[in-house]
Amino acid sequence: MRLLFTVLTDSLIIWSRNFTLIYIFLFGLFLFETILQGVMLPTWELRWLLLFVAVLLLLAGIAAGWLNMVATACTRFLSKPREQAIREANPMEAFTLYREFFPGITRHFPNIAGGFLIQGTAIVLMFAAIQPLWGQNRELLARLFQLELEQREAALQSLSFAQNLSMGEMFLAIMACMLTFACFSLLFMLWPAFVVYYRNNSLTAYWRACLQYVKDPLCMLTLGGGFLASGITLYILTGLSLLVSPIIFLLLQMLMLLALVYMVIVTFVYAYHAVGKPVETPDDNPEDSLEKPPLA
């Protein structure tokens, strides 16, 4: 538990001193919202699969650069004693993280893309599982989305018992798939750290991320359970806030983004403490070079 307390404390300090990490996140969300504008109800067709793969690869490119920024922020702080790192911290260092974005894409894009394609495959399989229910209700959902909120509520009340039952089964299946995917992601939540820190390929990174639950079950289960509980709570509160006030909804959305950034930092800090120091890259500053960790 001492390790867990250290990880959470160090992560909070790094998170609070590197606010620039959220800007890349916001840029990525704006970009994907622009690309996917008007895309609401996909079908089981090749064009949707190609769009899905293209979006995944674009996401992998942004994530490769952003994760390299996260890794740099973590190693800057963790490579020194905590008191010294806090004392020597310069607020302007947060802006220098942008210099690590494009080198991160060059170094890590293939393996990050491989990791995202593994997750994308899991999403496609889950979509295939609910496809019969989705196909039955797709036209009805399309009509409902075209209505105003008041008209939509009236239309829902006019549905037959069979339609309500089919819609309920579909939404339960979607919620089950979302929960399953969340657990899947948490099971392998360390894979980006193994790719960026230790230069593992995507399959090796996934394997080592899963193996870490066997090596350190107490910390890993605590972190995974905490992430899951926090994510579900924020998701529910954000959904409910839309009915209360648009301003509260936006504030909770921002809180979700900040929490997600903190969770990613936690995974990198945990890997640094529990697995070992990152692999030295050829273009690293010799003064900041770090030892190579064990492979297992």
KEKE-3310 file (N, C-alpha, C; in steps of 0.2 Angstrom, whole numbers, plus 5000, padded with zeros to 4 digits):
npx = (5004:5010:5018:5007:5002:5012:5013:5000:5002:5014:5009:4998:5005:5013:5003:4996:5006:5008:4999:4998:4996:4982:4978:4981:4973:4960:4962:4962:4949:4941:4945:4941:4927:4924:4927:4918:4906:4889:4889:4881:4873:4880:4881:4882:4893:4906:4911:4909:4917:4930:4930:4931:4943:4951:4949:4954:4968:4971:4968:4978:4990:4989:4989:5001:5010:5006:5006:5020:5023:5017:5025:5038:5035:5033:5045:5054:5051:5051:5064:5072:5075:5060:5058:5068:5064:5052:5057:5065:5056:5050:5037:5037:5042:5031:5027:5037:5035:5028:5037:5040:5030:5029:5041:5037:5027:5035:5043:5034:5022:5019:5018:5009:4998:4996:4992:4980:4973:4971:4962:4952:4948:4942:4931:4924:4920:4912:4902:4897:4891:4880:4873:4861:4851:4853:4851:4837:4832:4837:4832:4821:4828:4835:4824:4819:4830:4830:4820:4814:4817:4805:4796:4802:4801:4787:4785:4792:4784:4773:4777:4775:4772:4781:4791:4796:4801:4811:4820:4824:4831:4841:4848:4852:4861:4870:4875:4881:4891:4899:4903:4910:4920:4926:4932:4940:4949:4955:4961:4972:4978:4991:4998:5001:5012:5021:5025:5029:5038:5047:5049:5042:5034:5017:5010:5018:5018:5004:5004:5013:5007:4995:5001:5006:4996:4997:5009:5009:4996:4988:4990:4987:4974:4968:4970:4964:4951:4948:4949:4938:4927:4927:4926:4913:4905:4907:4903:4889:4885:4888:4879:4867:4868:4865:4852:4850:4858:4866:4878:4883:4884:4895:4905:4907:4910:4923:4929:4929:4938:4950:4951:4954:4966:4974:4973:4980:4992:4995:4996:5008:5017:5016:5021:5034:5039:5036:5040:5052:5065:5064:5068:5083:5084:5092:5093:5092:5096:5112:5114:5102:5100:5093:5092:5091:5076:5072:5066:5055)
npy = (4994:5006:5008:5011:5022:5031:5031:5037:5049:5055:5055:5064:5076:5077:5078:5090:5099:5099:5105:5107:5095:5093:5100:5094:5084:5090:5095:5083:5078:5088:5087:5074:5075:5084:5076:5065:5071:5070:5057:5044:5032:5018:5005:4987:4987:4988:5001:5007:5000:5003:5017:5016:5010:5019:5030:5025:5023:5037:5041:5034:5040:5053:5049:5042:5053:5061:5052:5050:5063:5062:5052:5059:5069:5062:5055:5066:5071:5060:5055:5061:5064:5067:5079:5087:5088:5094:5107:5111:5113:5121:5131:5134:5123:5114:5118:5115:5101:5100:5098:5085:5079:5076:5068:5057:5052:5047:5038:5029:5026:5014:5003:5008:5010:4996:4992:4999:4994:4981:4984:4989:4978:4971:4979:4978:4965:4965:4973:4965:4955:4961:4965:4959:4964:4977:4979:4977:4988:5000:5008:5013:5020:5030:5037:5043:5051:5061:5069:5082:5085:5086:5080:5068:5062:5060:5051:5040:5036:5032:5020:5002:4987:4977:4984:4992:4982:4977:4988:4990:4978:4979:4991:4986:4976:4984:4992:4981:4977:4989:4989:4977:4980:4991:4984:4975:4985:4990:4978:4977:4990:4995:4994:5004:5011:5001:5000:5014:5017:5005:5000:4989:4978:4979:4967:4960:4971:4970:4957:4958:4968:4962:4952:4959:4959:4947:4948:4959:4959:4966:4980:4982:4977:4986:4999:4997:4994:5006:5015:5010:5012:5026:5030:5025:5032:5046:5045:5043:5054:5064:5061:5063:5076:5083:5084:5093:5106:5114:5120:5114:5101:5103:5107:5095:5086:5092:5089:5075:5073:5078:5069:5057:5060:5061:5047:5041:5046:5040:5026:5027:5031:5021:5010:5015:5015:5001:4992:4996:5008:5018:5013:5018:5030:5032:5046:5053:5064:5062:5066:5063:5050:5033:5018:5002:4992:4976:4962:4955)
npz = (5000:5003:4991:4982:4988:4986:4972:4968:4974:4968:4955:4956:4959:4947:4937:4941:4938:4925:4915:4902:4895:4894:4883:4871:4872:4871:4858:4851:4853:4847:4834:4831:4833:4823:4812:4813:4813:4812:4810:4817:4818:4814:4802:4798:4787:4774:4772:4784:4792:4786:4789:4803:4805:4800:4808:4820:4817:4815:4828:4835:4830:4836:4849:4851:4850:4861:4872:4873:4877:4890:4896:4896:4905:4916:4919:4920:4932:4941:4940:4949:4967:4976:4984:4978:4965:4966:4971:4961:4951:4936:4930:4916:4911:4907:4895:4887:4884:4872:4863:4862:4856:4841:4839:4847:4839:4828:4835:4841:4834:4826:4835:4845:4836:4833:4846:4847:4837:4842:4852:4844:4837:4847:4850:4838:4838:4849:4844:4833:4841:4846:4835:4829:4837:4836:4822:4822:4828:4823:4812:4820:4830:4822:4817:4829:4833:4825:4829:4840:4857:4866:4857:4855:4867:4868:4857:4861:4872:4864:4859:4855:4866:4862:4854:4864:4872:4864:4862:4875:4877:4868:4873:4886:4881:4875:4886:4893:4885:4885:4898:4898:4889:4896:4907:4900:4895:4907:4912:4903:4905:4907:4895:4886:4893:4893:4880:4877:4887:4888:4875:4870:4858:4852:4856:4865:4875:4879:4884:4895:4902:4907:4914:4925:4934:4940:4946:4954:4962:4972:4971:4957:4956:4965:4959:4946:4950:4957:4946:4938:4946:4948:4934:4931:4940:4936:4923:4925:4932:4923:4913:4919:4923:4911:4910:4920:4919:4906:4908:4920:4914:4905:4913:4921:4910:4907:4919:4918:4908:4914:4924:4917:4911:4922:4926:4916:4918:4931:4927:4921:4930:4940:4933:4931:4945:4949:4939:4933:4928:4913:4896:4888:4875:4859:4856:4868:4881:4888:4901:4906:4905:4907:4916:4908:4910:4917:4907:4911)
capx = (5000:5015:5019:5001:5001:5018:5011:4995:5005:5018:5005:4995:5010:5015:4996:4995:5012:5009:4992:4997:4994:4975:4977:4982:4967:4955:4962:4960:4942:4938:4946:4936:4920:4923:4927:4912:4900:4883:4889:4877:4871:4884:4879:4887:4895:4913:4913:4909:4923:4936:4930:4932:4950:4955:4949:4958:4975:4972:4969:4984:4995:4989:4990:5008:5014:5003:5009:5027:5023:5016:5031:5043:5033:5034:5053:5057:5049:5053:5071:5075:5071:5054:5059:5072:5060:5047:5060:5068:5051:5049:5031:5038:5043:5025:5026:5042:5032:5026:5043:5040:5024:5031:5046:5033:5024:5040:5045:5029:5016:5017:5016:5003:4993:4994:4988:4973:4969:4968:4956:4947:4945:4937:4925:4920:4917:4906:4896:4894:4887:4873:4871:4854:4847:4855:4848:4830:4830:4841:4827:4817:4832:4836:4818:4819:4836:4828:4814:4815:4817:4798:4793:4805:4798:4780:4786:4794:4778:4768:4779:4771:4776:4786:4796:4799:4805:4817:4824:4827:4836:4847:4852:4855:4866:4875:4878:4885:4897:4903:4906:4915:4926:4930:4936:4946:4954:4958:4965:4978:4979:4998:5001:5005:5018:5026:5027:5033:5044:5051:5050:5039:5029:5010:5008:5022:5015:4998:5005:5016:5002:4991:5005:5008:4991:4999:5015:5007:4988:4985:4990:4984:4967:4965:4970:4959:4944:4947:4947:4932:4922:4927:4923:4906:4902:4908:4899:4882:4884:4888:4873:4861:4868:4863:4845:4849:4860:4871:4884:4886:4886:4901:4910:4908:4914:4930:4932:4931:4945:4956:4952:4957:4973:4977:4973:4985:4999:4995:4999:5015:5021:5016:5026:5041:5041:5035:5043:5059:5066:5063:5074:5086:5083:5098:5094:5091:5102:5116:5113:5095:5099:5091:5094:5086:5073:5071:5061:5050)
capy = (5000:5011:5010:5014:5029:5035:5032:5042:5056:5057:5057:5071:5082:5078:5080:5097:5104:5098:5106:5107:5089:5093:5104:5089:5080:5094:5096:5077:5078:5093:5084:5068:5078:5087:5070:5061:5075:5067:5049:5042:5025:5014:4998:4982:4988:4989:5008:5009:4997:5007:5023:5014:5009:5026:5034:5022:5025:5044:5042:5031:5044:5058:5046:5041:5059:5063:5047:5052:5069:5060:5049:5064:5073:5058:5054:5072:5072:5054:5053:5065:5064:5071:5086:5091:5089:5100:5113:5114:5113:5127:5131:5134:5116:5111:5120:5111:5095:5100:5096:5078:5076:5073:5063:5052:5049:5044:5032:5024:5025:5007:4999:5011:5008:4989:4991:5002:4989:4976:4986:4990:4971:4969:4983:4975:4958:4966:4976:4959:4951:4965:4967:4957:4969:4984:4980:4977:4995:5005:5013:5017:5025:5035:5042:5046:5056:5067:5073:5087:5082:5085:5075:5061:5059:5058:5045:5034:5034:5028:5013:4996:4983:4973:4989:4994:4976:4976:4993:4988:4972:4982:4995:4982:4973:4990:4993:4975:4978:4995:4987:4972:4984:4994:4979:4973:4990:4990:4972:4979:4997:4997:4992:5010:5012:4996:5002:5020:5016:4999:4999:4983:4979:4979:4960:4960:4975:4968:4952:4961:4972:4957:4948:4963:4958:4941:4950:4964:4959:4971:4987:4982:4977:4992:5004:4995:4995:5013:5018:5008:5015:5033:5031:5024:5038:5052:5044:5043:5061:5068:5060:5066:5083:5086:5086:5099:5112:5113:5122:5108:5096:5105:5106:5088:5084:5094:5085:5068:5073:5079:5063:5053:5062:5059:5040:5039:5047:5035:5020:5028:5032:5015:5006:5017:5012:4994:4988:4999:5014:5017:5011:5024:5031:5035:5053:5055:5068:5058:5067:5061:5043:5029:5011:4997:4987:4969:4961:4952)
capz = (5000:5002:4984:4979:4990:4982:4965:4968:4976:4963:4949:4957:4958:4940:4934:4943:4936:4917:4913:4895:4893:4892:4877:4865:4872:4868:4851:4848:4854:4842:4828:4830:4833:4816:4807:4814:4814:4808:4810:4823:4818:4809:4800:4797:4780:4773:4772:4791:4795:4784:4793:4810:4805:4798:4814:4825:4815:4817:4835:4837:4829:4841:4856:4851:4852:4868:4877:4874:4882:4897:4898:4897:4911:4922:4920:4922:4940:4945:4940:4954:4973:4976:4986:4974:4959:4968:4972:4955:4946:4933:4927:4909:4908:4905:4888:4883:4882:4865:4858:4862:4852:4835:4840:4850:4834:4825:4838:4844:4831:4824:4841:4847:4832:4834:4852:4846:4833:4846:4855:4839:4836:4853:4849:4832:4840:4853:4839:4830:4846:4847:4828:4828:4841:4833:4816:4823:4831:4819:4809:4825:4833:4817:4817:4836:4834:4821:4833:4845:4864:4868:4852:4856:4873:4866:4852:4866:4875:4860:4856:4857:4871:4858:4853:4871:4875:4859:4863:4882:4877:4865:4878:4891:4878:4874:4893:4895:4880:4887:4904:4896:4886:4901:4911:4895:4895:4913:4912:4899:4906:4907:4889:4883:4897:4891:4873:4877:4892:4887:4868:4868:4853:4855:4858:4871:4879:4881:4888:4901:4906:4910:4919:4930:4939:4944:4950:4960:4962:4977:4968:4951:4957:4968:4954:4941:4953:4958:4939:4935:4950:4946:4928:4931:4944:4932:4917:4927:4934:4917:4909:4923:4923:4905:4912:4925:4917:4901:4911:4924:4910:4902:4919:4922:4905:4908:4925:4916:4904:4918:4928:4912:4910:4929:4926:4912:4922:4936:4925:4919:4937:4943:4929:4933:4951:4950:4933:4932:4924:4906:4892:4886:4868:4857:4856:4874:4884:4892:4908:4909:4903:4913:4915:4905:4915:4916:4902:4914)
cpx = (5004:5016:5013:5000:5006:5016:5006:4997:5009:5014:5001:4999:5012:5009:4995:5000:5012:5002:4992:4995:4986:4973:4977:4975:4961:4955:4960:4952:4938:4939:4942:4929:4919:4923:4920:4906:4894:4883:4886:4876:4874:4880:4884:4889:4903:4915:4913:4916:4930:4936:4933:4940:4954:4955:4953:4966:4976:4973:4975:4990:4995:4991:4998:5012:5012:5006:5017:5028:5022:5022:5037:5041:5035:5041:5056:5057:5052:5061:5075:5072:5065:5055:5063:5068:5055:5051:5063:5063:5050:5042:5031:5040:5037:5025:5031:5040:5030:5031:5043:5035:5026:5036:5042:5030:5029:5042:5040:5023:5015:5015:5010:4997:4991:4990:4981:4969:4967:4962:4950:4944:4940:4930:4921:4917:4911:4900:4893:4890:4880:4870:4864:4850:4847:4851:4840:4828:4833:4836:4823:4822:4834:4830:4818:4825:4834:4823:4817:4814:4810:4795:4796:4802:4791:4781:4788:4788:4773:4771:4775:4776:4782:4792:4800:4804:4812:4822:4828:4832:4842:4851:4855:4861:4872:4879:4883:4891:4901:4906:4911:4921:4930:4934:4941:4951:4958:4963:4972:4980:4986:5001:5004:5011:5023:5029:5031:5039:5049:5052:5047:5035:5022:5008:5011:5019:5009:4999:5008:5011:4997:4995:5007:5002:4993:5005:5013:4999:4985:4985:4986:4976:4964:4965:4964:4952:4942:4945:4940:4926:4921:4924:4916:4902:4902:4903:4891:4881:4884:4882:4867:4862:4866:4855:4844:4851:4866:4878:4887:4888:4893:4907:4912:4912:4922:4933:4933:4937:4951:4957:4955:4964:4977:4978:4979:4992:5000:4998:5006:5020:5021:5021:5033:5043:5041:5039:5050:5059:5066:5069:5077:5086:5090:5099:5092:5097:5105:5115:5107:5094:5097:5092:5089:5083:5073:5066:5055:5050)
cpy = (5006:5013:5013:5021:5034:5036:5037:5049:5059:5059:5063:5077:5083:5081:5088:5102:5103:5099:5106:5101:5089:5096:5099:5085:5084:5095:5089:5076:5082:5090:5078:5070:5080:5081:5066:5064:5072:5060:5047:5035:5021:5008:4993:4982:4989:4996:5010:5006:5001:5013:5022:5013:5015:5030:5031:5023:5032:5045:5039:5036:5050:5055:5044:5047:5061:5058:5048:5058:5067:5057:5053:5067:5069:5057:5060:5073:5066:5052:5057:5063:5069:5078:5090:5092:5094:5106:5116:5115:5120:5127:5131:5127:5112:5112:5117:5104:5094:5097:5089:5075:5073:5068:5056:5048:5045:5038:5027:5023:5018:5003:5002:5009:5001:4988:4994:4997:4983:4978:4987:4983:4969:4973:4980:4969:4960:4969:4970:4955:4955:4967:4965:4962:4976:4985:4980:4984:5001:5010:5017:5022:5031:5040:5046:5052:5062:5071:5077:5083:5080:5079:5068:5058:5056:5051:5039:5031:5030:5022:5007:4992:4980:4978:4991:4988:4976:4981:4992:4983:4975:4987:4991:4979:4978:4991:4987:4976:4983:4993:4982:4975:4988:4990:4976:4978:4991:4984:4974:4986:4999:4996:4998:5012:5007:4997:5008:5019:5011:4997:4992:4984:4978:4972:4959:4964:4973:4962:4954:4965:4967:4953:4952:4962:4952:4943:4954:4964:4965:4978:4987:4982:4983:4998:5003:4996:5002:5017:5016:5012:5023:5034:5030:5030:5044:5051:5045:5050:5065:5067:5063:5073:5087:5088:5092:5105:5110:5115:5117:5102:5097:5104:5099:5084:5085:5090:5078:5068:5074:5073:5057:5054:5060:5051:5038:5040:5042:5029:5021:5028:5025:5010:5008:5014:5005:4990:4990:5005:5013:5016:5018:5024:5034:5042:5057:5059:5063:5059:5064:5053:5039:5022:5007:4992:4980:4967:4957:4953)
cpz = (5000:4995:4981:4982:4987:4975:4964:4970:4971:4957:4950:4956:4950:4936:4935:4940:4928:4914:4905:4892:4891:4886:4871:4866:4869:4861:4848:4848:4848:4835:4826:4829:4826:4811:4807:4815:4809:4807:4817:4823:4812:4808:4799:4789:4780:4774:4780:4794:4793:4788:4800:4810:4804:4805:4820:4823:4817:4824:4838:4836:4834:4848:4856:4853:4859:4873:4878:4878:4889:4900:4900:4904:4917:4924:4922:4930:4944:4945:4945:4961:4973:4978:4981:4967:4960:4968:4966:4949:4943:4929:4919:4906:4905:4897:4884:4881:4875:4861:4858:4858:4846:4835:4843:4844:4830:4828:4839:4840:4829:4830:4844:4843:4832:4841:4851:4842:4836:4849:4850:4837:4841:4852:4843:4834:4844:4849:4835:4834:4846:4840:4827:4831:4838:4827:4817:4825:4828:4816:4814:4828:4828:4817:4824:4836:4830:4824:4838:4852:4866:4863:4853:4862:4872:4861:4856:4869:4871:4857:4859:4863:4868:4857:4859:4873:4870:4861:4870:4881:4873:4869:4883:4887:4877:4881:4895:4891:4883:4894:4903:4893:4891:4905:4907:4895:4901:4914:4909:4900:4905:4900:4886:4886:4894:4884:4873:4881:4890:4880:4866:4862:4856:4859:4865:4877:4883:4886:4895:4905:4910:4915:4925:4936:4943:4948:4956:4960:4966:4973:4962:4952:4960:4963:4949:4944:4955:4951:4937:4939:4948:4939:4927:4934:4939:4926:4919:4928:4928:4913:4913:4923:4916:4906:4916:4922:4912:4904:4916:4920:4907:4907:4921:4916:4905:4914:4923:4912:4909:4922:4923:4911:4917:4929:4922:4915:4927:4933:4923:4925:4940:4939:4931:4940:4952:4945:4933:4928:4917:4902:4889:4878:4865:4857:4862:4877:4888:4899:4911:4907:4909:4911:4912:4910:4913:4911:4905:4921)
residu = (MET:ARG:LEU:LEU:PHE:THR:VAL:LEU:THR:ASP:SER:LEU:ILE:ILE:TRP:SER:ARG:ASN:PHE:THR:LEU:ILE:TYR:ILE:PHE:LEU:PHE:GLY:LEU:PHE:LEU:PHE:GLU:THR:ILE:LEU:GLN:GLY:VAL:MET:LEU:PRO:THR:TRP:GLU:LEU:ARG:TRP:LEU:LEU:LEU:PHE:VAL:ALA:VAL:LEU:LEU:LEU:LEU:ALA:GLY:ILE:ALA:ALA:GLY:TRP:LEU:ASN:MET:VAL:ALA:THR:ALA:CYS:THR:ARG:PHE:LEU:SER:LYS:PRO:ARG:GLU:GLN:ALA:ILE:ARG:GLU:ALA:ASN:PRO:MET:GLU:ALA:PHE:THR:LEU:TYR:ARG:GLU:PHE:PHE:PRO:GLY:ILE:THR:ARG:HIS:PHE:PRO:ASN:ILE:ALA:GLY:GLY:PHE:LEU:ILE:GLN:GLY:THR:ALA:ILE:VAL:LEU:MET:PHE:ALA:ALA:ILE:GLN:PRO:LEU:TRP:GLY:GLN:ASN:ARG:GLU:LEU:LEU:ALA:ARG:LEU:PHE:GLN:LEU:GLU:LEU:GLU:GLN:ARG:GLU:ALA:ALA:LEU:GLN:SER:LEU:SER:PHE:ALA:GLN:ASN:LEU:SER:MET:GLY:GLU:MET:PHE:LEU:ALA:ILE:MET:ALA:CYS:MET:LEU:THR:PHE:ALA:CYS:PHE:SER:LEU:LEU:PHE:MET:LEU:TRP:PRO:ALA:PHE:VAL:VAL:TYR:TYR:ARG:ASN:ASN:SER:LEU:THR:ALA:TYR:TRP:ARG:ALA:CYS:LEU:GLN:TYR:VAL:LYS:ASP:PRO:LEU:CYS:MET:LEU:THR:LEU:GLY:GLY:GLY:PHE:LEU:ALA:SER:GLY:ILE:THR:LEU:TYR:ILE:LEU:THR:GLY:LEU:SER:LEU:LEU:VAL:SER:PRO:ILE:ILE:PHE:LEU:LEU:LEU:GLN:MET:LEU:MET:LEU:LEU:ALA:LEU:VAL:TYR:MET:VAL:ILE:VAL:THR:PHE:VAL:TYR:ALA:TYR:HIS:ALA:VAL:GLY:LYS:PRO:VAL:GLU:THR:PRO:ASP:ASP:ASN:PRO:GLU:ASP:SER:LEU:GLU:LYS:PRO:PRO:LEU:ALA)
# end
